[in-house]
Amino acid sequence: MIRPFLTACLLLAAPTAVLAQDDQSDTMAERIEGAHSAQETARVMGEVLAANAMAQRQYAGMVPGALAGVFRGAVSMPGDEPGLWLTTIVGQPGGTDDAPLVALADYEIADGAIRAETIYPSSRREPLEGDLLAMARAQIVAPRAVIASPTASFCLDGEEMSEGDDTSVTFLTVALPPSENAAFDTYVLNGPFEGASIPLGKHYRVHFDEFGQVGQPEMVTNTCEVVTWDQDDPDLASRIYVTEHDGGDWPNAVQAFISAQLPLNMGVVTGDILWPMAGGMIAAPVPASEAGL
């Protein structure tokens, strides 16, 4: 639901005064902390996807036919300085699921630019190990786990797909860097993320523990909404798309990530409050009644 610009306070000031009665409550503090955590996860997700995409474009330009055959995507780990990503192009020579995953190329990426590039000839392709291997496997396994899950559902043309529908589904899969205990999440996003529309729902998170064991896929947003917009709309930047989130008390990481992809603002309603979002940033919540919702 796209609405015109509501009030400046919703997206710019987002005054905490309207929630003064809740400022000291543990519940509201927990919700705001949860929103901040979701925002940070979305930031990492966006940076990893950007690094992966940049490395893949570069590799495709350097190696003819690179993104076919043995190619199995890319994974990124943070470097030793802020904003630096170490990205590995993953391959699987042999063509079978049990064949080793290897590094086809390595990149250092920072500030939207490639600092260093190493492309390995076939004789020097070392098998992946540790976190890189776990993440590369996860990006292969996670979409399969989602498709195989008896509780999974998908959308077609804004409506939930009926059982037996053989229409293909487009996924954008990203493994996030492991935490200190070696566990990590892999997001299986319902795509495509292109043109003037983005699916808002049927996105999944698959958790991998410290041993690389895959968990049950969790649907992050259960809706068939698609955010669409008119690129030629002169008021596009001041419009806000409002959606309801029944799965939690604050916006989740996927909603924050989607906000960062939109040329308009976004509002997520949880219960009786609205969380204004713009460019992936989640502002302080305001009562939904203040926004006429």
N, C-alpha and C positions, 0 to 999 in steps of 0.2 A: 504494500500500500504506500504509494508515493504521496506525500503531503507537501504543500508549499512551506516555505520557511516559517517556523512557528514563532519563536521569539529569540532575540539575540542571547538571552540568558541561557537558553537550552544548550547551545553549541559553543558559546564563547565564555561567558562568565560562569555558567552552571553554579549559581550561588549555593553555598552550603547552608545559608540562613534558612532556606525553606525547609530544611530537614533538621533544624536546630533541636527539636525535641528528641531526635534520635542520635545526635552527635556523640553522646557518651555511651550509647548502648553497645553492648558486646555484639549483638546481632548485626547492626549496621556496620560496625567496624570490620566484622568478619566478611560481610558482603563486599565492602570496598576493597579489602585485601584480596579477596578472590578475583575481583575484576582486574586489579593490578597484575595479579599472577597470570590471568588469561591474556592480558595485553602483552606481557613480556613473552609468553609462549608464542603468540602471534607474530611478534617482532622477529623472533628467532626463526620461525617457520618461513616468513617472508624472505629473510636474508639467506637462508639455506636454499630455498627454491631459486632465488636470483643467482646465487653462486653456481648452483647446478646447471641452470640454463645457460649462463655465460660460458662455462667450461664446455658444455656440450656443443654450443654454436662454434666455439673456437676449434674444438676437436674435429667437428664435421667439415669445417673449412680447410683444415690442414691435411685430413686423411680422407681421400675419396671413398665414398660408400661406407663411412665410419659408423653411421647409425643404423646399420643392418647387420645381419648375421650374428656375430658374437657379442654385440653391444648389449649391456644390461643396465644402462642408466648411469647415474652419478651420485656420490655421497660426499657430504662436506662436514668437516670438523673445524672448530674454532682454532685460530692460530694463537701465538703468544703475545699478540697485541690487539687492542680493541678494533673491531671491524675487519680483521683479517680472517679469511677462510681458506682452509686447505682442502681442495676438492679433487677427488679421484674419479676418473672415468673407469667404469667397471665393465669387464668383459667376461665371457664364459666360453672359451674355446672348447670345442668338442660337441657342443649342441645338445647335451643331455642335462637333465636337472641335477644329476650328481657330479657333474664336471666341476673342477675347482673354479672359483671366482678369482679373477686376476685384475691387476691394475694395468689399464691400457695407456693411461696418461695421468699426470699430476699437475695441478695448477695452484698458484697462490693468487688469491683475488682479494682486493681491498678497494674501497671507494669507487666501486663500479668499474674497475679496471683490472686487467690481468698483469700481475707483477712478474710472474715466472711460469714457464711451461716446460714440461718434460714429457715427451712422447716416447713410449717404449717399443722397440722393435719386437717381433714375436719371440725372439730368442732371449729377451730380457724381461718378460712379463712375469713378475713375481706374484705368487698366490697371496690374496688378502689375508690378514690376520687380525685378531683382537676386535676392537670396536668397529673398524671399517668392514670387516667380514660380517659381523653381526648386523650392521645397518644395511649392507648390500643384500644380505639374505632376507632381511625384513621387508625391503621394498619389493621383493619378488613374492614373498609368502603372504604378506598382509592383504593384498587384493584378493588372492585366492581364498583366504580365510573369510573375508567378507562375503564373497559370492557363495561360499559353501555354508555359511551360517544359516540355520533354520529360521532365525529371527530377522534376517536382513530383508529390506524392502527397497525398491527403487522407484524412480519417477520417469514418466514419459509425457512430454507436452503438458507439464504442469499438473498431471494426475498420477496417482500411484499406479504402477504397473500391475496388471493382473497376473495371477499364477499361470505359468506356461507361455507367457510372452517371451519370444526369443530375440527381442530387440537388443542390440549391443549397448553396453554402458561404458562411458568414457571416464576413466579415473586419473586423477593426478595424485601420485603417491610420494610422500616425503617422510623419511626417517630423521628424527631429531637427534642431536648428539646425546650420548648416554650421560646420565647423572653420575655422581661420585660412586654410587653402588653398582654401576654398569647397567642398570635397567634404563629403558627408554621407551618412548611412544613413537608410533608410526601412524601418520594420518593418511587416510584414503579418502580423498576429496572427490565429490561428484562433480564432473566437469561437463562441458569444457569451460575454461575460464578465458573467454575470448569474445570479441565483438562488443555489442552493447547489451549484454545480458550475463548474469551470473546466477547459477542455482544456489539458493539459500539453504537447502536442506539435503537430507540423505547423505551426510558426511559422517565418516566413521573414524574412530581412534582404536588402534590395536596396540596393546601393551606387550612389551617383551621384557621378561625378567633378566636377572643377571646371568642366567644360564642360557639365554637366547630362546627360551620357551615362549611360544606365542600364546597370548591370552584370548579370551572371548572378545570378538569385535563389539565395540560399544558405539551405538548411534549417537552422535553428538547433537545433531539437529534433525528433528523428525517433522519435516514439512516438504511439500512439493512447490513451495513458492520459488519464483524466479524473479530476481531484481532486473528490470529492464529500464532503459532510459533512452532519450532522444539526444544524440550528440549535438544537434543543432539548437537545442533549447537554450535560449540566452539566460534563463534563470536556473540552469541545471545546478550550479554550485551552491545555490541557496535552497535547494529542495532536500527533503528528508524522507527516507524510506523507513517506515515504522513496521516492526514485526513483533510478535509475541513469542516469548521463550518460556515454555512450560517445563523445561527440563532442569531448572535450577534457579537460584536466587540472584544470579548475576550473569552477564553475558559470558559466553565461553570463548575459547581461543579461536575457534573457526569463525565465529561471528566478528571478532576483532580483526582477524585476517581478511575476511571478505570486505570489511569496512575500508581497509587499506587499498583495496583494488577498485573501489567505487569512485566515480567522479562527482558523487553527491553524498550528502550526509546520511547517517543511519541512526535509528533509535530502536532500542530493544526494551520491550516492556516485560518486567517480571513482577507479577502480582499487581500492586498498586503504584509502582514507581517506573519511571522511564530513565534509561541510561543513554544519554546522548553520545554519539560516536562520530568521529570524523578522521579520516586518514589513518585508521587503526588505533587511534587514541580514544580511551573511554573517559568521559568527563564524570564529575560527581553526579549522582542520581538526583532527580527531582520528582515530585509527586506527578503521577500520570494525569491527574485532574488539572494540573497547571498547564498541561499541553492540550487540554480538551479531549483527552482520551478516556 
